[in-house]
Amino acid sequence: MSSDFGPHSPQWFSRIEAPERVESPDHVTWDVITDFAVVGYGGAGISAALQAAQDGLKVLAVDAFGGGGATAMNGGIFYAGGGTSIQRTAGVTDSVEAMYRYLSLEVQEVVSAQTLRRFCEGSVADVEWLQGHGVRFDSTYYPKKTFYPPSGYFLYHSDSSLAETCAAVAKPAPRGHKYWHPPVNQAVGFGVHLTEPLQHQAHLRGVAFWPRTEARRLVLCASGEVIGLVVIRMPPDSPHTQAYIHAQEKARQLLQKLPSSMPGFARLERKAERYWREADELQRQHGIVQRIRATRGVCLSAGGFIWNRQMLASHAPKYTSNMAMGSPGGDNGSGIRLGQSVGAEAALMERVSSWRFINPPAQWPKGILVNSQGQRFVNEELYGAAIGFEMNEHQQGKGYIILDRTLYRGAWKAAVRENLFPFMRLPLVLALLFQTRKARTLEGLCKKLGMPAASLLDAVAHYNRAAGGAEPDAFGKSRSECHALSDAPFYAVDVSASSTLFPCSAMTVGGLRVDEGSGQVLRADGTRITGLYAAGRTAIGLPSNLYVSGLSAADCVFSGRRAARHASSQTNREPASNDHGISVTP
Ligand SMILES: Cc1cc2nc3c(=O)[nH]c(=O)nc-3n(C[C@H](O)[C@H](O)[C@H](O)COP(=O)(O)OP(=O)(O)OC[C@H]3O[C@@H](n4cnc5c(N)ncnc54)[C@H](O)[C@@H]3O)c2cc1C
C-alpha cells in the first residue's frame, strides 16, 4: 500500500476521515480533556483503559456500540502457560521455556523473539492480573485433543502441542484457559466473563466510558504528534439514542442469525442494511461532534476488518466465502484506517486466520484431508487454524475428509452421543447428512467427486503404510492418529472453505505495525507516531501468523496493557488539566 494511501483513495472503504491538522493543541476548542483516550472498548481497549487508570491516568474510552466487541461474543478461551495457578491446581506442569518453544512454531517471525519471550514470561502474571480483577478460571482439565472443551471443562490443549511433531520441540501442556461460567448450553458469548469484570473494575477506577460513540478522525499537530480525536457521540438519555441502539442491535442480530456462508444470509444482510441506514440517519441528525484532547495518547483498539466486506475483498480476497468471525458492524477496519490516515503502516492485511476445525469428532482427523486433486496437504491432527491456513492459502479453499466405514460410523456415534455444544454438534450432523459422498471403492468415490483417482489412491496407499508402521507419515501425523483406510465403503466429507453447512470461520489478523516495546504505531519508515498506540486486532500481534485458541484474547490483554504502561510512563507530556468536563455515562 503506497504511503499516500488515505481517505481520498478509491480503495479506502471506510468512513474514517482525514485527520484534523492543527498548529498546536492551543489552536483547538476541546470539548473534553483527558490523559488517555481509548477507541474501541473490547478486550484490548478495556485492558488498556484499566491498566492506564491503575497507573493513575485519566481515561476516556469510546465505543461505536455498547462495548465488549468481539471479545464479549467469543468462546471464552484465554491462552496462558508457564505454570499458571490454574495449571498447578490441575496438577499439570508447564514452563515458560516450553511455552516459548511451542509458540515459536506458531508465531514464527511475526513478532520478535524478545516480544514472544516477554509474553510467555508475563503469562502467569497476566492471569493473576485478570483474577485480581474478578475474572474466574477453573482447573477442571480435559486431556484429549479437541478444538473446544466439552461443557464442564475449563483447561485443555487449545493448540497443536500434543501432535508428535510439536511435542518433539516442546513438552505439551494444556494452555487453553476457559473463563469459568455456570453450566449453560450456549454457542458462544463466554467472553463476557472477561469483559464484564474488567469493565466493572475500570468503572470503579474512574474510567469514563462513552458507548454509541464513533471515532471518525484523529487530530494531528504540526509536529506530527497525535493530540486527540474527533468522535460522534449519541447523546445519553435521548429517545433518539434509544432508537439508534434499537436499529444498531437489530442489524447485528440479523447478521448473527445465520453463518454468513449459509443460504439465506444474503436476505438477512439486505434487511440489516435497512437498519444500518436508519442508524446512520439518526446519527447524522442527532449525533454530537466532540473533540477529545488526549495528553498522553490515543489507543486504537477497534478490532479487525472481517465484517467490512469491501476491505476484505480488497486485501484478502481468498477469504470472502469464509464465515465472518467478529463483531458485525464493529470489525469494520476503522481502527486500522484511523492509523493509516496519519501515515501509519498496515501490514499482513492479506492474513486471515481461518478455522477448519475437524475434531470433534475424533474420527475425522484419523482419516485424510485431500484437495480437489485428491492430494493430501496437511497433518490432520493439527489445530484448525493451521489446517484452515493450508486449505485457504494453498488449496483454493478446497478440502475433503476421506474416511472408511469404521471412521464414518464412529463419527456418527460421536455426533449423536458425545457431550458437544450445539454449535459443534449441528454443523457436524449437517455435514454428515448433506455434504458426504459414499462409494464402494476409492475409485468410485473419485468419480463422484470429479477427482483424479491416481493421486487419491497413492495418498491412501502411503497413509495406510504409515498407519501400519511401514513408513513415517508424510505429514508427520502421530502414529496413534493414523488409521488405515481399508474398510469399504469409503466416504468423502466436503469441508471446503465455501461449505455452506459446515462453515469455516475466519477473522483478520493483519493490522497496524507497532513498536513492540511500547505499542506505539509506526510509519512505513519505522519511525514512531508520537501519541498513537494500537492494540488487539487493530495491530499486528502474536496471532498474526497462526492463531491458536485463546491467543487473540491473551494478546489483547498483553498489547492493551503494554500501550497503557508506556503512555503512563511518559512523564514529560502535559497531564489532563480538567475533569472530563461533560457528564459521562458509565
Ligand atoms: C465467535 C467468536 C469466538 C472466538 N473465540 C475466541 C476465543 O475463545 N479466544 C480468543 O482468544 N479469541 C477468540 N475469538 C477472537 C477474539 O474474540 C477477537 O480476535 C478479539 O476479541 C478481538 O479483540 P479486540 O479488542 O481487538 O476487538 P473487539 O473486542 O472487537 O473490540 C473492538 C471494539 O471497537 C469498537 N469499534 C470499532 N470501530 C470503532 C470506532 N470507529 N469508534 C469507536 N469504537 C469502535 C467495536 O464496537 C468493538 O467494541 C473469537 C471470535 C469470535 C467472533
The ligand as an ORCA input file, in Angstrom:
! r2SCAN-3c Opt
* xyz 0 1
  C     -17.498    -16.265     17.968
  C     -16.061    -15.952     18.270
  C     -15.328    -16.807     19.093
  C     -13.992    -16.508     19.379
  N     -13.343    -17.238     20.312
  C     -12.148    -16.818     20.770
  C     -11.568    -17.389     21.922
  O     -12.160    -18.248     22.566
  N     -10.344    -16.943     22.311
  C      -9.677    -15.953     21.639
  O      -8.563    -15.606     22.008
  N     -10.236    -15.367     20.559
  C     -11.457    -15.742     20.143
  N     -12.052    -15.080     19.116
  C     -11.360    -13.941     18.524
  C     -11.328    -12.784     19.523
  O     -12.564    -12.685     20.191
  C     -11.011    -11.458     18.858
  O      -9.928    -11.583     17.986
  C     -10.651    -10.422     19.928
  O     -11.654    -10.432     20.910
  C     -10.502     -9.044     19.362
  O     -10.405     -8.132     20.437
  P     -10.194     -6.578     20.165
  O     -10.125     -5.923     21.472
  O      -9.096     -6.394     19.200
  O     -11.532     -6.167     19.393
  P     -13.027     -6.171     19.930
  O     -13.186     -6.970     21.150
  O     -13.891     -6.499     18.773
  O     -13.257     -4.654     20.339
  C     -13.230     -3.634     19.382
  C     -14.284     -2.608     19.729
  O     -14.066     -1.459     18.917
  C     -15.319     -0.884     18.610
  N     -15.134     -0.003     17.456
  C     -14.876     -0.334     16.175
  N     -14.742      0.768     15.428
  C     -14.910      1.832     16.251
  C     -14.887      3.246     16.061
  N     -14.649      3.808     14.866
  N     -15.129      4.044     17.136
  C     -15.381      3.518     18.352
  N     -15.416      2.187     18.570
  C     -15.166      1.356     17.541
  C     -16.213     -2.077     18.385
  O     -17.569     -1.742     18.554
  C     -15.706     -3.061     19.445
  O     -16.470     -2.987     20.624
  C     -13.377    -15.374     18.789
  C     -14.112    -14.538     17.951
  C     -15.447    -14.796     17.708
  C     -16.232    -13.844     16.865
*
